[in-house]
Amino acid sequence: MEKKFLKEKKFAAMLSILSNSTLIALKFIAGILSGSIGIISEAIHSSSDLLASVITFFSVTESSKPADEDHHFGHGKYEDFASLIEGILIILAAFYIVYEALKKIVFAHTLKIDANIGLIVMFISIFANILVSTYLFKTAKKTGSTALYADGEHLRTDVYSSLAVFVGLLFVKVTGNPIFDPIIAIIVAVIVFLAGYKICDEAKRGLLDTSLSEQENLQIKDVVNNYLQNGVIALKNLRTRKTGLKKNIEITLIVEKTMHISTSHKLCDEIEEKIEAILQNTDITIHLEPN
């Protein structure tokens, strides 16, 4: 199953790279020909996305490697680390867009924009990013990849920011006033910044070993509770975290001191199988303590 997931994650990451590369070229050309800071800002935004996509491709490859002598718990945190880098890149891109837009506003009297080519390229960008981001989210949900999810978030913000630039160019075309272009660019920067912050926050949770969701922890407890009065006296401790695709779960159970070792082994196997069936991609350690 993990090999199948790896193949799907690699394909999704490569699709994102190819899509971003094509759109970046189109946006830079359109931005230069039209004189639009909004389009050039979008090209810069997409360039950070491209670098993020390359990092994603690298991370899903590295994170899938099995545990080794130096990494006893595997390499899953590569994905969280990649997501953090992606978030930082997006935030930096947001600040640069604001800087360029403010320069255009200050020197607004020199602005000359041809909106036609920009409108065409922005429409293509919106359509392409909707398709690719939808596929990335679907694959991320299926495989549990935080890096693909972050990449999908990038492209989804591209949809919103491209739409904003499209509307700005439409106003420029209708009114003949080029000031709408840098104003929309600043709005794009805010969207980009918020997306970058969200991605950094999600990556932080993984890197700091934040526990699984409250719902997932309750599902684990429900499984254990089914064995109360049937050998298990109480659930003493539950610790969970997520490392890339894997959900690491540590359970301490208080059991009857007379329980035979073969019975306790069978008990642990049953609990592990039931939790795996519910949560999937689990790595479970169960410690038994006699009453």
C-alpha positions in Angstrom: 0.0 0.0 0.0 2.8 2.4 0.9 4.5 1.8 -2.4 1.3 2.6 -4.2 0.9 5.8 -2.2 4.5 6.8 -3.0 3.8 6.4 -6.7 0.7 8.6 -6.5 2.4 11.2 -4.4 5.3 11.4 -6.8 3.0 11.8 -9.8 1.0 14.5 -8.0 4.2 16.4 -7.1 5.6 16.2 -10.6 2.2 17.4 -12.1 2.4 20.4 -9.8 6.0 21.2 -11.0 5.1 21.0 -14.7 1.9 23.1 -14.2 3.7 25.8 -12.2 6.6 25.9 -14.7 4.3 26.5 -17.6 2.2 29.2 -15.8 5.3 31.0 -14.5 6.6 31.4 -18.1 3.2 32.7 -19.3 2.8 35.1 -16.4 6.3 36.7 -16.8 5.8 37.1 -20.5 2.3 38.6 -20.1 3.5 40.8 -17.2 6.4 42.2 -19.2 4.3 42.8 -22.4 1.4 44.3 -20.5 3.3 46.3 -17.9 1.1 44.9 -15.1 2.7 44.6 -11.6 -0.3 42.4 -10.7 0.7 39.8 -13.3 4.4 40.0 -12.4 3.5 39.6 -8.7 1.5 36.5 -9.7 4.5 35.2 -11.5 6.7 35.8 -8.4 4.1 34.0 -6.3 4.0 31.1 -8.7 7.8 31.0 -8.7 7.7 30.5 -4.9 5.1 27.8 -5.6 7.4 26.1 -8.1 10.3 26.0 -5.6 7.8 24.6 -3.1 6.7 21.9 -5.5 10.3 20.9 -6.0 10.7 20.7 -2.3 7.5 18.7 -2.1 8.7 16.2 -4.7 11.9 15.8 -2.7 10.1 15.4 0.7 7.6 12.8 -0.4 10.5 10.7 -1.7 12.6 11.1 1.4 9.7 10.7 3.9 8.8 7.3 2.4 12.1 5.8 3.2 11.9 3.1 5.9 13.4 3.4 9.4 17.2 2.9 9.5 20.0 2.9 12.1 20.0 6.7 12.4 16.2 7.3 12.1 14.5 4.6 14.2 11.0 6.2 13.6 11.4 6.7 9.9 11.7 9.9 7.8 8.1 11.2 8.0 9.1 14.6 9.4 10.7 15.5 6.0 7.2 16.4 4.9 6.5 18.7 7.9 9.9 20.4 7.4 9.2 20.9 3.7 5.8 22.4 4.5 7.5 24.9 6.9 9.9 26.0 4.2 7.1 26.4 1.7 5.1 28.5 4.2 8.1 30.8 4.8 8.7 31.2 1.0 5.1 32.2 0.5 5.3 34.8 3.3 8.5 36.3 1.8 6.8 36.5 -1.6 3.9 38.4 0.0 6.2 41.1 1.4 8.0 41.4 -2.0 4.7 41.9 -3.8 3.6 44.7 -1.4 7.0 46.4 -2.0 6.6 46.4 -5.7 3.0 47.4 -5.6 3.7 50.4 -3.4 6.4 51.6 -5.8 3.8 51.5 -8.6 1.3 53.5 -6.5 3.9 56.1 -5.7 4.8 56.5 -9.4 1.3 55.9 -10.7 1.6 58.7 -13.3 4.1 56.6 -15.2 1.8 53.5 -15.4 0.8 52.2 -18.8 -1.0 48.8 -18.9 -2.3 46.7 -21.8 -4.9 44.5 -20.0 -5.9 42.2 -22.9 -3.0 39.7 -22.8 -3.1 39.7 -19.0 -6.8 38.8 -18.9 -6.2 35.8 -21.2 -3.2 34.5 -19.2 -5.0 35.0 -15.8 -8.0 33.0 -17.1 -5.8 30.1 -18.2 -4.0 30.2 -14.8 -7.3 30.1 -12.8 -8.6 27.1 -14.8 -5.3 25.2 -14.6 -4.8 25.8 -10.9 -8.3 24.7 -10.1 -7.8 21.4 -11.8 -4.3 20.7 -10.4 -5.1 21.8 -6.8 -8.2 19.6 -6.7 -6.1 16.6 -7.7 -3.4 17.5 -5.1 -6.0 17.7 -2.3 -7.5 14.4 -3.3 -4.2 12.7 -3.3 -3.1 14.3 -0.1 -6.3 13.1 1.7 -5.8 9.6 0.3 -2.1 9.3 1.2 -2.0 11.5 4.3 0.7 13.7 2.7 1.1 17.1 4.5 3.5 18.3 1.8 1.0 17.6 -1.0 -1.7 19.3 1.1 0.6 22.4 1.5 1.3 22.4 -2.3 -2.4 22.2 -2.9 -2.9 25.2 -0.6 -0.4 27.1 -2.7 -2.2 26.5 -5.9 -5.6 27.3 -4.3 -4.3 30.7 -3.2 -3.1 31.1 -6.8 -6.7 30.6 -7.9 -7.8 33.4 -5.6 -4.9 35.7 -6.4 -5.2 35.1 -10.1 -8.9 35.9 -9.9 -8.1 39.1 -8.0 -5.6 40.1 -10.7 -8.1 39.2 -13.4 -10.7 41.5 -11.8 -8.1 44.3 -11.4 -7.2 44.1 -15.1 -10.9 44.1 -16.0 -11.3 47.4 -14.0 -8.2 48.8 -15.8 -9.7 47.9 -19.2 -13.2 49.3 -18.4 -12.1 52.5 -16.6 -8.8 53.1 -18.3 -7.3 53.8 -14.8 -4.1 51.7 -14.2 -4.1 52.3 -10.4 -6.3 49.3 -9.9 -3.5 47.0 -10.9 -1.1 47.7 -7.9 -4.0 47.9 -5.5 -5.1 44.4 -6.5 -1.5 43.3 -6.2 -1.6 44.3 -2.5 -4.8 42.4 -2.0 -3.1 39.4 -3.6 -0.2 39.8 -1.1 -2.6 39.6 1.9 -4.1 36.4 0.5 -0.6 35.0 0.0 0.6 35.9 3.5 -2.4 34.3 5.2 -1.9 31.1 3.2 1.8 31.0 4.2 1.0 31.6 7.8 -1.5 28.7 7.8 0.9 26.3 6.2 3.7 27.3 8.8 1.2 26.7 11.6 0.3 23.2 10.3 4.0 22.3 9.8 4.7 23.4 13.3 2.2 21.0 14.7 3.9 18.1 13.0 7.4 19.1 13.9 6.5 19.7 17.6 4.8 16.2 17.8 1.3 17.6 18.3 -1.2 14.8 19.2 -3.7 13.4 16.9 -7.1 15.1 16.7 -9.5 14.8 19.6 -11.8 12.6 17.4 -9.0 10.2 16.6 -7.9 9.9 20.3 -11.6 9.2 21.2 -11.7 6.5 18.6 -8.6 4.8 20.1 -10.2 5.0 23.6 -13.4 3.5 22.3 -11.5 0.5 21.0 -9.8 0.0 24.3 -13.0 0.5 26.3 -14.5 -2.5 24.5 -12.0 -4.7 26.4 -12.7 -3.3 29.8 -13.8 -6.1 32.2 -12.4 -8.5 29.7 -8.8 -8.7 30.9 -8.2 -4.9 30.7 -8.8 -3.1 34.0 -8.1 0.5 32.8 -6.4 2.6 30.2 -3.5 4.2 32.1 -2.0 6.4 29.4 -2.4 7.3 25.8 0.2 9.3 23.7 -0.2 10.0 20.0 1.5 12.0 17.3 1.7 12.1 13.5 4.9 11.7 11.6 4.3 12.2 7.9 1.9 9.5 6.8 2.3 7.4 10.0 0.2 7.9 13.1 2.3 6.9 16.1 0.3 5.6 19.1 1.6 4.5 22.5 -0.9 2.9 24.9 -0.4 1.8 28.5 -3.0 -0.7 29.9 -3.5 -2.0 33.4 -4.4 -5.7 33.2 -5.0 -8.6 35.5 -1.7 -9.7 37.0 -2.6 -13.4 36.3 -3.0 -12.9 32.6 -1.0 -15.4 30.6 1.7 -14.0 28.2 0.0 -15.6 25.2 -3.4 -14.1 26.2 -1.8 -10.7 26.6 -0.1 -11.0 23.2 -3.4 -11.9 21.5 -5.1 -8.9 23.3 -2.5 -6.5 22.0 -2.8 -7.9 18.5 -6.6 -7.5 18.5 -6.4 -3.9 19.8 -3.8 -3.0 17.2 -5.8 -4.5 14.3 -9.0 -2.7 15.3 -7.3 0.7 15.7 -5.5 0.2 12.3 -8.8 -0.6 10.6 -10.3 2.7 11.9 -7.3 5.1 11.6 -5.0 3.4 9.0 -1.3 3.9 8.6 -0.7 3.4 12.4 2.4 2.4 14.3 1.2 1.2 17.7 3.1 0.3 20.8 1.1 -1.2 23.7 2.6 -1.6 27.2 0.9 -3.8 29.8 1.1 -3.3 33.5 -0.2 -5.8 36.1 -2.8 -4.6 38.5 
